[in-house]
Amino acid sequence: MNKQLLEKAAKNHPELISPPYDEIIGLDGFNAVYAFSAYFGGAAAYIPTARTIFADCLCAEAKKELEETDQSFVKLTRKYGFSERYFRKRIYGK
């Protein structure tokens, strides 16, 4: 997944980032490590991929781009790494 797309989507739609990642993403250095440890300390934890964490942000960004530009639906699904079926379901609920 393209890091710039993830970063842009996260910056444009921070309210769509799920906890605890919404808090951790705003931190850096010691604070990020400390927050991560405070949340997961002592537990076996599943850490999703960045694409999974920012999926809602990416969908919102892709939907915005679909509405504001003349990009085709198919091109946007490829750009954002979605299948056509998944993207259609996320933005149209079908």
C-alpha positions in Angstrom: 0.0 0.0 0.0 1.2 3.5 -0.9 2.4 5.2 2.3 1.5 8.7 0.9 -2.1 7.6 0.2 -2.4 6.2 3.8 -0.9 9.4 5.3 -3.2 11.7 3.2 -6.3 9.7 4.0 -5.4 9.6 7.8 -4.8 13.4 7.8 -8.0 14.1 6.0 -10.2 11.7 8.0 -8.6 11.4 11.5 -12.1 10.8 13.1 -12.3 7.4 11.2 -9.1 6.0 12.9 -10.1 3.3 15.4 -8.8 3.3 19.0 -6.1 2.9 20.2 -4.5 3.8 16.9 -6.1 7.2 16.9 -4.2 8.1 20.1 -1.0 6.4 19.2 -0.8 8.0 15.8 -0.7 11.5 17.3 2.3 10.5 19.5 5.9 10.0 18.7 9.1 8.7 20.3 8.8 7.8 24.0 5.1 8.7 24.2 4.1 6.4 21.4 6.0 3.5 22.9 4.6 4.2 26.3 1.0 4.5 25.1 1.5 1.3 23.1 2.8 -0.5 26.2 0.1 0.9 28.5 -2.6 -0.4 26.1 -1.1 -3.8 25.2 1.4 -4.4 28.0 1.5 -8.0 29.0 -1.0 -9.2 26.4 -0.5 -11.1 23.3 -1.8 -8.6 20.7 -2.8 -8.7 17.1 -1.4 -5.7 15.3 -3.3 -5.1 12.0 -1.6 -3.8 8.9 -1.6 -0.1 8.2 -4.1 -0.7 5.4 -6.5 -2.3 7.8 -6.1 0.5 10.4 -6.8 3.2 7.8 -9.4 1.3 5.6 -12.2 3.7 6.6 -10.0 6.7 5.9 -9.0 5.3 2.5 -12.6 4.6 1.6 -13.6 8.2 2.5 -10.7 9.6 0.6 -11.5 7.5 -2.5 -15.2 8.4 -2.3 -14.3 12.1 -2.1 -12.0 11.7 -5.1 -14.7 9.9 -7.0 -17.1 12.7 -6.4 -14.7 15.6 -7.1 -12.8 14.3 -10.1 -13.5 12.6 -13.4 -11.5 9.5 -12.4 -13.2 6.3 -13.2 -14.5 4.0 -10.5 -12.2 1.2 -11.8 -9.1 3.4 -11.7 -9.8 4.5 -8.2 -10.2 1.0 -7.0 -6.8 0.1 -8.4 -5.2 3.3 -7.0 -6.5 2.6 -3.5 -6.0 -1.2 -3.7 -9.6 -2.2 -3.3 -11.6 -4.8 -5.2 -14.5 -3.3 -7.1 -16.9 -5.3 -5.1 -15.5 -4.2 -1.7 -15.3 -0.5 -2.8 -18.8 -0.5 -4.2 -20.1 -2.1 -0.9 -18.2 0.5 1.2 -19.3 3.6 -0.6 -22.8 2.6 -1.8 -23.8 0.0 0.7 -24.5 -2.5 -2.0 
